[in-house]
């Protein structure tokens, strides 16, 4: 059913009040000659009151939205602490940028397949149950890893296998979460909600220097693994109490085959056909695939660069890795400020695409040059990237998630994440390979040149369709 506007609803109420009081007004008001003007005044007061009620925006911070937000914060903080420390440990243990890159790929690799498999099924099953059950499973795995490593079971292959398993879990979780989250947002609050969402990861990322300090001081990640297990358990307990009643299962297309693989093929074709039929979504998906190629590849080289170029920063009173954690937190602060700006400021609808396009270009140029800068300017470049990165995320995610129907959202998100992860894995592997014989900064320059070419090809070339998708009042 189409939504009824405030003006239409108030006008209807106005007519009903006038008709009712014209029939009843005379007897009720004693039949005085001036009863009609008094009736009109009374009618107008009712209409104004109704307009105020209808125009009052619904609150964003409902019980369910608060729970999903708090649960996300708790699990993200734990994951950031253990993940960052584990990356440093692997780099120290192997001494190889390539093996370090392969370790990072281990987490990303499942995203190439799992979202495609999960998306169609998540359009037919409870996404809420998937979310909290996977968090319980993650809690068990991190606590198991804590017990194994505390007994001396440390091995690169074991860590790689752990990354593959947690990466697969995260792949399913991300599709379920991204598809479930929009249903907890009240009407008219999409931009605000995704502003809040964009704040969560920066808040969690601010704990990375703590992880670096704990690892440097204690020489182990055991306390962080235990903390991560507990945080996932707490998040799952929060998420289990969400009251939203899911309806997408009733609207999902019926199963056309009893063969799971054949049914997956049918669902996948439907999902791809939908994206291909929506040129705006297609352009956005293709661009972010390339953007992830450049961003993941370049981001993988930041920590190895600080490790291998520690002599550039000997004048600073902290270790190079800790210095990197501090500098990279400038981007985190930028994301926090950017998220707060988005929460308070509503960008003009007709300018959203132009703003996003400018952001893509500036972020790409920033990424290409930031490691060439002295620490204060590098921190400033990271900060600017953080502020603008939130702008890019907020415009894109609010536009796509509000546009795609709930019955197709999991398939779209699965395909989108699969393609972006494919770009990320390819970029990470290429960057790690090239950095074995090239300066990390030169590799990043090459990757960002590809990113800028993709902006021209997909975003500028498809601006007619992307602008229609982005330039909507949400």
C-alpha positions as CSV (number, residue, x, y, z in Angstrom):
1,X,0.0,0.0,0.0
2,X,1.4,3.4,-0.9
3,X,2.2,5.7,2.0
4,X,-0.2,8.6,2.7
5,X,1.3,12.0,2.8
6,X,0.9,14.4,5.8
7,X,-1.0,16.9,3.6
8,X,-3.4,14.3,2.2
9,X,-4.2,12.8,5.6
10,X,-4.8,16.2,7.2
11,X,-7.0,17.3,4.3
12,X,-9.1,14.2,4.7
13,X,-9.5,14.8,8.4
14,X,-10.4,18.4,7.7
15,X,-13.3,17.4,5.4
16,X,-14.6,14.8,7.8
17,X,-14.6,17.2,10.7
18,X,-16.4,19.9,8.7
19,X,-19.1,17.4,7.5
20,X,-19.7,16.1,11.0
21,X,-19.9,19.4,12.6
22,X,-22.1,21.0,10.0
23,X,-24.7,18.3,10.7
24,X,-24.2,18.4,14.5
25,X,-22.9,21.9,15.1
26,X,-26.3,23.6,15.1
27,X,-27.8,21.5,17.8
28,X,-24.6,21.3,19.8
29,X,-23.9,25.0,19.7
30,X,-27.5,26.0,20.4
31,X,-28.3,27.0,16.8
32,X,-26.6,30.3,17.0
33,X,-26.0,32.1,13.6
34,X,-22.2,32.3,14.2
35,X,-21.9,28.6,14.7
36,X,-20.4,27.9,11.3
37,X,-17.4,30.2,11.7
38,X,-16.8,28.6,15.2
39,X,-17.1,25.2,13.6
40,X,-14.5,26.2,11.0
41,X,-12.1,27.4,13.7
42,X,-12.6,24.2,15.7
43,X,-11.9,22.2,12.5
44,X,-8.8,24.1,11.7
45,X,-7.4,23.5,15.3
46,X,-7.9,19.7,14.9
47,X,-6.2,19.7,11.5
48,X,-3.2,21.6,12.8
49,X,-2.9,19.2,15.7
50,X,-3.1,16.2,13.4
51,X,-0.5,17.7,11.0
52,X,1.9,18.2,13.9
53,X,1.4,14.5,14.9
54,X,1.8,13.2,11.4
55,X,4.9,15.3,10.7
56,X,6.7,14.3,13.9
57,X,9.5,11.8,12.8
58,X,9.5,8.4,14.4
59,X,12.4,7.8,16.9
60,X,15.5,6.0,15.6
61,X,16.5,4.6,19.0
62,X,13.9,1.9,19.4
63,X,14.5,-1.0,21.7
64,X,15.6,-3.3,18.9
65,X,17.8,-0.8,17.2
66,X,19.5,-0.1,20.5
67,X,20.1,-3.8,21.1
68,X,21.6,-4.4,17.7
69,X,23.9,-1.4,18.1
70,X,25.2,-2.3,21.6
71,X,25.7,-5.9,20.5
72,X,27.7,-4.8,17.5
73,X,29.9,-2.5,19.6
74,X,30.8,-5.2,22.1
75,X,31.7,-7.9,19.4
76,X,33.6,-5.4,17.3
77,X,35.8,-4.2,20.1
78,X,36.8,-7.8,21.0
79,X,37.5,-8.6,17.3
80,X,39.6,-5.5,16.8
81,X,41.8,-6.2,19.8
82,X,42.5,-9.8,18.9
83,X,42.7,-9.4,15.2
84,X,45.2,-6.5,15.2
85,X,47.5,-8.3,17.7
86,X,47.2,-11.6,15.8
87,X,48.3,-9.8,12.6
88,X,51.4,-8.4,14.4
89,X,52.2,-11.8,15.8
90,X,52.0,-13.5,12.4
91,X,54.3,-10.8,10.8
92,X,56.8,-11.3,13.6
93,X,56.6,-15.1,13.4
94,X,57.0,-15.4,9.7
95,X,59.1,-12.4,8.8
96,X,57.5,-12.4,5.4
97,X,55.2,-9.9,3.8
98,X,53.9,-12.5,1.4
99,X,53.0,-15.0,4.2
100,X,51.4,-12.1,6.2
101,X,49.3,-11.2,3.1
102,X,48.3,-14.9,2.7
103,X,47.2,-14.9,6.3
104,X,45.0,-11.9,5.6
105,X,43.7,-13.5,2.5
106,X,42.7,-16.5,4.6
107,X,40.1,-14.4,6.3
108,X,38.9,-12.9,3.0
109,X,38.9,-16.1,0.9
110,X,35.6,-17.6,2.2
111,X,33.8,-14.4,1.2
112,X,34.4,-15.4,-2.5
113,X,32.0,-18.3,-2.1
114,X,30.1,-18.3,1.1
115,X,27.9,-15.1,0.6
116,X,26.7,-16.5,-2.7
117,X,25.7,-19.8,-1.0
118,X,24.2,-18.0,2.0
119,X,22.3,-15.2,0.3
120,X,19.5,-17.3,-1.2
121,X,18.9,-19.3,2.0
122,X,18.9,-16.1,4.1
123,X,16.0,-14.8,2.0
124,X,14.0,-17.9,3.2
125,X,15.1,-18.2,6.8
126,X,15.3,-16.2,10.0
127,X,18.2,-13.8,9.8
128,X,18.0,-12.9,13.4
129,X,18.5,-16.5,14.5
130,X,21.5,-16.8,12.1
131,X,23.0,-13.7,13.6
132,X,23.0,-14.7,17.3
133,X,23.8,-18.4,16.6
134,X,26.9,-17.4,14.7
135,X,28.0,-15.1,17.5
136,X,27.6,-18.0,20.0
137,X,29.7,-20.2,17.6
138,X,32.4,-17.5,17.3
139,X,32.5,-17.2,21.1
140,X,33.2,-21.0,21.3
141,X,35.9,-20.9,18.6
142,X,37.8,-18.0,20.2
143,X,37.7,-19.6,23.6
144,X,38.9,-22.9,22.0
145,X,41.8,-21.0,20.3
146,X,42.7,-19.5,23.7
147,X,42.8,-22.9,25.3
148,X,44.9,-24.4,22.4
149,X,47.4,-21.6,22.3
150,X,47.7,-21.5,26.1
151,X,48.9,-25.2,25.8
152,X,51.5,-24.3,23.3
153,X,49.6,-25.2,20.1
154,X,51.1,-22.4,18.1
155,X,51.5,-23.0,14.3
156,X,51.1,-20.9,11.2
157,X,48.9,-23.4,9.5
158,X,46.7,-23.7,12.6
159,X,46.2,-19.9,12.6
160,X,45.6,-20.0,8.8
161,X,42.9,-22.6,9.3
162,X,41.4,-20.6,12.1
163,X,41.2,-17.5,9.8
164,X,39.5,-19.6,7.1
165,X,36.8,-20.8,9.6
166,X,36.2,-17.4,11.2
167,X,36.2,-15.8,7.7
168,X,33.4,-18.2,6.6
169,X,31.4,-17.4,9.7
170,X,31.9,-13.7,9.2
171,X,30.8,-14.0,5.6
172,X,27.4,-15.5,6.5
173,X,27.0,-13.2,9.4
174,X,27.7,-10.1,7.3
175,X,25.0,-11.0,4.7
176,X,22.5,-11.8,7.5
177,X,23.3,-8.6,9.4
178,X,23.2,-6.3,6.4
179,X,19.9,-7.8,5.3
180,X,18.3,-7.7,8.8
181,X,19.6,-4.3,10.0
182,X,17.4,-2.1,7.7
183,X,14.3,-3.7,9.1
184,X,15.1,-2.3,12.6
185,X,15.3,1.3,11.2
186,X,12.1,3.4,11.5
187,X,10.8,5.3,8.5
188,X,12.7,8.4,7.6
189,X,15.8,7.5,9.6
190,X,17.9,5.5,7.1
191,X,20.7,8.2,6.8
192,X,20.9,8.6,10.6
193,X,20.9,4.9,11.3
194,X,23.8,4.3,8.9
195,X,25.6,7.3,10.4
196,X,25.4,5.4,13.7
197,X,26.5,2.2,12.0
198,X,29.5,4.0,10.5
199,X,30.6,5.1,14.0
200,X,30.8,1.6,15.4
201,X,33.9,0.3,13.5
202,X,35.9,3.5,14.3
203,X,35.0,3.2,17.9
204,X,36.2,-0.4,17.9
205,X,39.3,0.5,15.8
206,X,40.4,3.0,18.5
207,X,41.4,0.0,20.6
208,X,44.1,-1.2,18.2
209,X,46.9,0.8,20.0
210,X,45.8,-1.0,23.2
211,X,46.2,-4.3,21.4
212,X,49.6,-3.3,20.1
213,X,50.8,-2.3,23.6
214,X,49.4,-5.5,25.2
215,X,51.2,-7.6,22.7
216,X,54.5,-5.7,23.0
217,X,54.4,-5.8,26.8
218,X,53.1,-9.4,27.3
219,X,54.4,-11.0,24.1
220,X,51.2,-13.0,23.7
221,X,47.6,-12.6,22.4
222,X,46.0,-15.0,24.9
223,X,44.2,-12.3,27.0
224,X,42.8,-10.8,23.8
225,X,41.5,-14.1,22.5
226,X,39.7,-14.7,25.8
227,X,38.2,-11.2,25.7
228,X,37.0,-11.7,22.1
229,X,35.3,-15.0,23.1
230,X,33.5,-13.3,26.0
231,X,32.5,-10.3,23.8
232,X,30.9,-12.5,21.2
233,X,29.0,-14.3,23.9
234,X,27.7,-11.1,25.3
235,X,26.7,-9.8,21.8
236,X,24.8,-13.0,21.1
237,X,22.9,-12.7,24.4
238,X,21.9,-9.1,23.4
239,X,20.8,-10.1,19.9
240,X,18.7,-13.0,21.0
241,X,16.3,-10.6,22.7
242,X,15.4,-8.6,19.6
243,X,11.6,-8.6,19.2
244,X,11.2,-7.7,15.5
245,X,9.0,-10.3,13.7
246,X,10.5,-11.2,10.3
247,X,8.1,-11.5,7.4
248,X,10.4,-11.9,4.4
249,X,10.2,-15.8,4.7
250,X,6.5,-15.6,3.8
251,X,7.1,-13.4,0.8
252,X,10.1,-15.4,-0.5
253,X,9.8,-17.1,-3.9
254,X,8.9,-20.8,-3.5
255,X,11.6,-23.5,-3.8
256,X,11.7,-24.7,-7.4
257,X,13.9,-27.8,-6.9
258,X,14.6,-30.3,-4.2
259,X,18.2,-30.4,-5.3
260,X,20.1,-27.8,-3.1
261,X,22.7,-27.2,-5.8
262,X,20.1,-26.7,-8.5
263,X,18.0,-24.5,-6.3
264,X,21.1,-22.4,-5.5
265,X,21.7,-22.0,-9.3
266,X,18.2,-20.8,-9.7
267,X,18.5,-18.3,-6.8
268,X,21.9,-17.1,-8.0
269,X,20.7,-16.4,-11.5
270,X,17.7,-14.5,-10.1
271,X,20.1,-12.4,-7.9
272,X,22.5,-11.7,-10.8
273,X,19.6,-10.9,-13.2
274,X,18.3,-8.3,-10.6
275,X,21.7,-6.6,-10.4
276,X,22.2,-6.6,-14.1
277,X,18.7,-5.1,-14.6
278,X,19.5,-2.3,-12.2
279,X,22.2,-0.2,-13.9
280,X,22.7,2.0,-10.9
281,X,23.3,-1.0,-8.6
282,X,25.5,-2.6,-11.2
283,X,27.8,0.5,-11.6
284,X,28.1,0.8,-7.8
285,X,28.9,-2.9,-7.4
286,X,31.6,-2.9,-10.1
287,X,33.2,0.3,-8.8
288,X,33.4,-1.0,-5.2
289,X,34.9,-4.3,-6.4
290,X,37.8,-2.3,-7.9
291,X,37.9,0.1,-4.9
292,X,38.3,-2.9,-2.6
293,X,41.1,-4.3,-4.9
294,X,43.1,-1.1,-4.4
295,X,42.1,-0.4,-0.8
296,X,42.7,-3.9,0.5
297,X,46.0,-4.2,-1.3
298,X,47.3,-0.9,-0.1
299,X,46.0,-1.4,3.4
300,X,47.8,-4.7,3.7
301,X,51.1,-2.9,3.1
302,X,50.8,-0.3,5.8
303,X,52.0,-2.4,8.7
304,X,54.9,-4.0,6.7
305,X,56.0,-0.6,5.6
306,X,56.3,0.7,9.2
307,X,58.1,-2.6,10.1
308,X,60.6,-2.4,7.3
309,X,61.1,1.4,7.4
310,X,61.4,1.8,11.2
311,X,64.6,3.8,10.7
312,X,62.4,6.6,9.3
313,X,60.7,7.1,12.7
314,X,63.5,6.6,15.2
315,X,63.0,10.1,16.5
316,X,59.6,9.1,17.9
317,X,59.5,7.6,21.4
318,X,57.4,4.5,20.6
319,X,58.0,1.4,18.5
320,X,57.2,1.7,14.8
321,X,54.2,-0.6,15.0
322,X,52.7,1.3,17.9
323,X,53.3,4.5,16.0
324,X,51.4,3.2,13.0
325,X,48.5,2.2,15.3
326,X,48.4,5.7,16.7
327,X,48.7,7.4,13.3
328,X,46.0,5.1,11.8
329,X,43.7,6.1,14.6
330,X,43.6,9.6,13.0
331,X,41.4,7.9,10.4
332,X,39.3,6.5,13.2
333,X,38.8,9.9,14.7
334,X,37.9,11.2,11.3
335,X,35.3,8.5,10.9
336,X,33.8,9.3,14.3
337,X,33.6,13.0,13.4
338,X,32.2,12.2,9.9
339,X,29.6,9.9,11.4
340,X,28.5,12.6,13.9
341,X,28.3,15.1,11.0
342,X,26.1,12.7,9.1
343,X,23.9,12.2,12.1
344,X,23.3,15.9,12.5
345,X,23.5,17.2,9.0
346,X,21.3,16.2,6.1
347,X,23.0,16.6,2.8
348,X,21.0,18.2,0.0
349,X,19.3,15.3,-1.9
350,X,20.2,16.5,-5.4
351,X,23.9,16.8,-4.5
352,X,24.6,13.4,-2.9
353,X,26.0,11.8,-6.1
354,X,28.4,14.8,-6.7
355,X,29.5,14.7,-3.1
356,X,30.1,10.9,-3.3
357,X,32.1,11.3,-6.6
358,X,34.4,14.0,-5.1
359,X,34.9,11.8,-2.0
360,X,36.0,8.8,-4.1
361,X,38.6,10.9,-6.0
362,X,40.0,12.6,-2.9
363,X,40.2,9.3,-0.9
364,X,42.1,7.7,-3.8
365,X,44.6,10.5,-4.1
366,X,45.1,10.5,-0.3
367,X,45.8,6.8,-0.2
368,X,48.4,7.1,-3.0
369,X,50.5,9.8,-1.2
370,X,49.9,9.4,2.6
371,X,52.9,7.1,3.3
372,X,55.3,9.6,1.6
373,X,54.4,12.3,4.2
374,X,56.0,13.1,7.6
375,X,54.0,11.7,10.6
376,X,52.0,14.9,11.4
377,X,50.9,15.3,7.7
378,X,50.3,11.5,7.4
379,X,48.0,11.7,10.4
380,X,46.1,14.6,8.8
381,X,45.8,12.6,5.5
382,X,44.4,9.6,7.5
383,X,42.0,11.9,9.3
384,X,40.7,13.4,6.0
385,X,40.3,9.9,4.6
386,X,38.3,8.9,7.7
387,X,35.9,11.8,7.4
388,X,35.3,11.3,3.7
389,X,35.2,7.5,4.0
390,X,32.1,7.7,6.3
391,X,30.5,10.0,3.7
392,X,31.1,7.5,1.0
393,X,29.8,4.6,3.1
394,X,26.7,6.4,4.4
395,X,25.5,7.6,1.0
396,X,26.1,4.2,-0.7
397,X,24.7,1.9,2.0
398,X,21.6,4.0,2.8
399,X,20.8,4.2,-0.9
400,X,21.3,0.6,-1.8
401,X,19.8,-1.0,1.3
402,X,16.6,1.2,1.1
403,X,16.3,0.5,-2.6
404,X,16.6,-3.3,-2.7
405,X,13.4,-5.2,-1.7
406,X,13.6,-7.1,1.5
407,X,12.9,-10.4,-0.3
408,X,16.0,-9.9,-2.5
409,X,18.3,-8.0,-0.1
410,X,20.3,-11.1,1.1
411,X,21.0,-12.2,-2.5
412,X,22.1,-8.7,-3.5
413,X,24.3,-8.3,-0.4
414,X,25.8,-11.8,-0.9
415,X,26.7,-11.0,-4.5
416,X,28.0,-7.5,-3.6
417,X,30.2,-8.8,-0.8
418,X,31.4,-11.7,-2.9
419,X,32.6,-9.4,-5.7
420,X,34.1,-6.9,-3.3
421,X,35.9,-9.6,-1.5
422,X,37.2,-11.0,-4.8
423,X,38.6,-7.6,-5.5
424,X,40.1,-7.4,-2.0
425,X,41.7,-10.9,-2.2
426,X,43.2,-10.1,-5.7
427,X,44.5,-6.8,-4.5
428,X,46.0,-8.2,-1.3
429,X,47.7,-11.1,-3.1
430,X,49.1,-8.8,-5.8
431,X,50.3,-6.2,-3.3
432,X,52.0,-8.9,-1.1
433,X,53.7,-10.4,-4.2
434,X,54.9,-7.1,-5.6
435,X,56.1,-5.8,-2.2
436,X,58.6,-8.7,-2.0
437,X,60.7,-6.8,-4.6
438,X,59.3,-3.3,-4.6
439,X,58.9,-0.4,-2.1
440,X,55.4,-0.7,-0.5
441,X,54.7,2.9,-1.5
442,X,55.3,2.3,-5.2
443,X,52.9,-0.7,-5.1
444,X,50.2,1.5,-3.5
445,X,50.6,4.1,-6.2
446,X,49.9,1.5,-8.9
447,X,46.9,0.2,-7.1
448,X,45.4,3.7,-6.6
449,X,45.9,4.5,-10.3
450,X,43.6,1.5,-11.0
451,X,41.1,2.9,-8.5
452,X,41.0,6.3,-10.2
453,X,40.5,4.7,-13.6
454,X,37.5,2.8,-12.2
455,X,36.0,6.0,-10.9
456,X,36.0,7.4,-14.4
457,X,34.8,4.2,-16.0
458,X,31.9,3.2,-13.7
459,X,30.9,6.2,-11.6
460,X,31.4,9.0,-14.1
461,X,30.4,6.7,-17.0
462,X,27.3,5.5,-15.2
463,X,26.5,8.8,-13.5
464,X,22.9,9.0,-15.0
465,X,21.9,5.8,-13.2
466,X,24.0,6.1,-10.0
467,X,22.7,9.7,-9.5
468,X,19.1,8.3,-9.6
469,X,20.0,5.8,-6.9
470,X,22.0,8.2,-4.7
471,X,19.9,11.3,-5.0
472,X,16.9,10.2,-2.9
473,X,15.6,11.6,0.3
474,X,16.2,8.9,3.0
